[in-house]
Amino acid sequence: MPSHLRPSPPRGSSHPAAMGVRPAWRHAVWGALLGTSMAMVVWAPARWLAWGVYEISQGQVQWLNPHGTVWQGSAQLRLSGGEGSRDPQALTGRFHWTLAPTLNGVRWGWQADCCMAQAANVQLSLGWGTQQLRVSDHASVWPAALLTGLGAPWNTLQTEGQLQLNTRSVQLLWAQGRMQMQGQLELNLQNMSSRLSPIKPMGSYRIQLSGTPEGTATPSVQLSTLQGPLMLSGQGQWVGQRLRFTGEASAQEGHESAFDNLLNILGRRQGVRSLLSLG
C-alpha cells in the first residue's frame, strides 16, 4: 500500500513512554517543593526568631547579631524602651537557646554567658482548651543596670546592683480563659543603688511571686527589705494581666534628707513616707 494511503493513528493516542513523562515530572516538582519546605523549616535562620521576639515585645527585647537557626542559636540580649529609646542596655557575652518540638508542644532551653551557671528550660504543653507552661528550677544573677534600657522610670533611677532570680516548681495553667499558678518565683535585689541617692548601696530587697500547691488565679506578691537604710515593703496580687500592689517606702532615722528626692519619685508622699500603688 502506498505510504500516503496508510491509516494514521487515532487522535488523542500517544506513545506509552510519553504518557509516563507528565506524572514523573509532577512527582519531581512536588518532591523538590517538599524538600525545599522541609529544609526551610529545619534550617530556618536565627534572625527569623530574633525578628519575632522584637515584634512581640514591641522592640523592648532585642536579639542582636543572631547566629545559628531557629532551633539552636545565640544572640546578644539588649533591652530597650522601644523605638527611639536613648538608653538601650545590652548584656555582656551571648545568650544561647535551643528549641525542640514535643508530642504536644515545644521545649525551650536558654542560657546566658554572663549570668547563668546552667541552662533553664521551659516546657509548653497544649491540650484540648488548655495550655500549661512549666519552668525548671534554676538560679541566675543579672546586672540591675540592664533595667535602665527599659526606659522610664528605670532610666531616671539608674539602678545598679545584682538581681538574683530563683524559680521553684513554677507552673502556669490556662483553661477557660483563666490562669492558675503553682510554685514560687523569687527575685532578690542585692546591694541596690541609684543616681538619685548619695548613699550607696541603699539596701537589699526581696520580691516574691507565689502560687499555691493546687494552683491559684490570684498569685500573691510580697516586697520586703533585707537590709539597708531605705526601707521598702508591700503586698499585692496578680489579677488577670494586671498587678494590684500597695506598699510604702521610708528612710531609716537619720537618713531622711539623703532619700528625699528618691521618695518623691517612688510614690505619693505622706509625711516621711512614700506610698506605693500599682493597678
Rosetta blueprint (number, residue, H / E / L):
1 M L
2 P L
3 S H
4 H H
5 L H
6 R L
7 P L
8 S L
9 P L
10 P L
11 R L
12 G L
13 S L
14 S L
15 H L
16 P H
17 A H
18 A H
19 M H
20 G L
21 V H
22 R H
23 P H
24 A H
25 W H
26 R H
27 H H
28 A H
29 V H
30 W H
31 G H
32 A H
33 L H
34 L H
35 G H
36 T H
37 S H
38 M H
39 A H
40 M H
41 V H
42 V H
43 W L
44 A L
45 P E
46 A H
47 R H
48 W H
49 L H
50 A H
51 W H
52 G H
53 V H
54 Y H
55 E H
56 I H
57 S L
58 Q L
59 G L
60 Q L
61 V E
62 Q E
63 W E
64 L E
65 N E
66 P E
67 H E
68 G E
69 T E
70 V L
71 W L
72 Q E
73 G E
74 S E
75 A E
76 Q E
77 L E
78 R E
79 L E
80 S L
81 G L
82 G L
83 E L
84 G L
85 S L
86 R L
87 D L
88 P L
89 Q E
90 A E
91 L L
92 T L
93 G L
94 R L
95 F E
96 H E
97 W E
98 T E
99 L E
100 A E
101 P E
102 T E
103 L L
104 N L
105 G E
106 V E
107 R E
108 W E
109 G E
110 W E
111 Q E
112 A E
113 D L
114 C L
115 C L
116 M E
117 A L
118 Q L
119 A L
120 A E
121 N E
122 V E
123 Q E
124 L E
125 S E
126 L E
127 G E
128 W L
129 G L
130 T E
131 Q E
132 Q E
133 L E
134 R E
135 V E
136 S L
137 D L
138 H E
139 A E
140 S E
141 V E
142 W E
143 P E
144 A H
145 A H
146 L H
147 L H
148 T H
149 G H
150 L H
151 G L
152 A L
153 P L
154 W H
155 N H
156 T H
157 L H
158 Q L
159 T L
160 E E
161 G E
162 Q E
163 L E
164 Q E
165 L E
166 N E
167 T E
168 R E
169 S E
170 V E
171 Q E
172 L E
173 L E
174 W E
175 A E
176 Q L
177 G L
178 R E
179 M E
180 Q E
181 M E
182 Q E
183 G E
184 Q E
185 L E
186 E E
187 L E
188 N E
189 L E
190 Q E
191 N E
192 M E
193 S E
194 S L
195 R L
196 L L
197 S L
198 P L
199 I L
200 K L
201 P L
202 M L
203 G E
204 S E
205 Y E
206 R E
207 I E
208 Q E
209 L E
210 S E
211 G L
212 T L
213 P L
214 E L
215 G L
216 T E
217 A L
218 T L
219 P L
220 S E
221 V E
222 Q E
223 L E
224 S E
225 T E
226 L E
227 Q E
228 G L
229 P L
230 L E
231 M E
232 L E
233 S E
234 G E
235 Q E
236 G E
237 Q E
238 W E
239 V E
240 G L
241 Q L
242 R E
243 L E
244 R E
245 F E
246 T E
247 G E
248 E E
249 A E
250 S E
251 A E
252 Q L
253 E L
254 G L
255 H L
256 E L
257 S H
258 A H
259 F H
260 D H
261 N H
262 L H
263 L H
264 N H
265 I H
266 L H
267 G L
268 R E
269 R E
270 Q E
271 G L
272 V L
273 R E
274 S E
275 L E
276 L E
277 S E
278 L E
279 G L
